[in-house]
Every structure is written in structure tokens, then in C-alpha cells.
Amino acid sequence: MNAKLAALPCWDPDTARALLDGTEWDHTPATPVVPSLVQLADPSDLVPPARADALRQAGFEVRVVAGAGHSIHRDDYEGFLAGLAGWL
């Protein structure tokens, strides 16, 4: 079975509703409390380029996995692992 379909029963649809209805969902600290890596899909539907730049400026390490969809680790596992290079 497709991994996305297998995970679907564990997904809370209220997460999508919150994104669509304007509910405040971003609780990112102004600066990272600990070294923090953000891996983004290409393109990212949730983190537009301006937001990614703001995260970088705030001190977050932001890496893009070229060609990956929203579920980076499922869509491009090798790209996901490559994005961790030098981080772990």
C-alpha cells in the first residue's frame, strides 16, 4: 500500500481546516532556541520564499529538497537524507 494512504487514518483533518480558515498556526520562535534545520519541499506550499528567507535571517538553517513534494521523506527519501548531510 502507498505510504501516504497507509498514514491517512492517523491524520487529523483539523490541521488542514486551520490552514484554510486563517487560524494562527505558526508558533515559530523569533530565533532558534537550539540549532534548527528546516527542510522544505520544492516548491513549498506552506513556506513561501519570503518566509524561508525570514527563517534564514532569524538563524534557522533552511534547506530545499529540489523536486520533492510536501512529504519530503516519502516523496524523495534520498533527497531528504542528502538534506541532512552535515547536520546529524
C-alpha positions as CSV (number, residue, x, y, z in Angstrom):
1,M,0.0,0.0,0.0
2,N,1.1,3.5,-0.7
3,A,2.8,5.1,2.4
4,K,0.6,8.2,2.1
5,L,-2.6,6.1,2.1
6,A,-1.4,4.0,4.9
7,A,-0.7,7.1,7.0
8,L,-4.1,8.8,6.2
9,P,-6.0,7.2,9.1
10,C,-3.6,8.8,11.5
11,W,-4.0,12.3,10.0
12,D,-6.2,14.9,11.8
13,P,-8.2,16.8,9.1
14,D,-8.5,19.8,11.5
15,T,-4.9,20.6,10.6
16,A,-5.9,21.4,7.0
17,R,-9.0,23.3,8.2
18,A,-6.8,25.5,10.4
19,L,-4.6,26.4,7.4
20,L,-7.6,27.2,5.2
21,D,-9.6,29.3,7.8
22,G,-6.8,31.6,8.8
23,T,-6.3,30.1,12.2
24,E,-2.9,31.2,13.6
25,W,-0.7,28.1,13.4
26,D,2.8,29.5,13.2
27,H,4.4,29.3,16.6
28,T,8.0,29.6,15.4
29,P,10.2,31.4,17.9
30,A,11.8,34.7,16.7
31,T,15.2,32.9,16.8
32,P,16.0,29.3,17.2
33,V,16.4,28.2,20.8
34,V,18.7,25.3,19.7
35,P,20.4,24.7,16.3
36,S,17.4,24.1,14.0
37,L,17.1,22.7,10.5
38,V,14.1,23.4,8.3
39,Q,13.8,21.2,5.2
40,L,11.4,22.5,2.5
41,A,9.7,20.9,-0.4
42,D,10.3,22.4,-3.9
43,P,8.1,24.4,-4.1
44,S,6.8,24.6,-0.6
45,D,3.0,25.2,-0.3
46,L,3.3,26.2,3.4
47,V,6.6,28.2,3.5
48,P,6.8,30.7,0.7
49,P,10.2,32.1,-0.4
50,A,9.9,35.2,1.7
51,R,9.1,33.2,4.8
52,A,12.1,30.9,4.1
53,D,14.3,34.0,3.8
54,A,13.0,35.3,7.1
55,L,13.7,32.0,8.8
56,R,17.3,32.1,7.4
57,Q,17.7,35.7,8.6
58,A,16.5,34.7,12.1
59,G,19.2,32.0,12.3
60,F,17.4,28.8,11.1
61,E,19.2,26.6,8.7
62,V,16.8,26.2,5.7
63,R,17.4,23.6,3.0
64,V,15.3,22.9,0.0
65,V,15.0,19.3,-1.4
66,A,14.7,20.1,-5.1
67,G,11.7,18.5,-6.8
68,A,10.3,17.0,-3.6
69,G,6.7,17.3,-2.6
70,H,5.2,18.2,0.7
71,S,6.1,14.9,2.3
72,I,9.8,15.1,1.6
73,H,10.8,12.0,3.4
74,R,8.2,9.9,1.4
75,D,8.5,11.7,-1.9
76,D,12.3,11.8,-2.1
77,Y,13.8,9.8,0.7
78,E,17.3,10.0,-0.8
79,G,16.9,13.8,-1.2
80,F,15.7,14.0,2.4
81,L,18.7,12.2,3.7
82,A,21.0,14.3,1.5
83,G,19.4,17.4,3.0
84,L,20.6,16.1,6.4
85,A,24.2,15.9,5.3
86,G,26.5,17.6,7.8
87,W,23.6,18.2,10.2
88,L,23.4,14.9,12.1
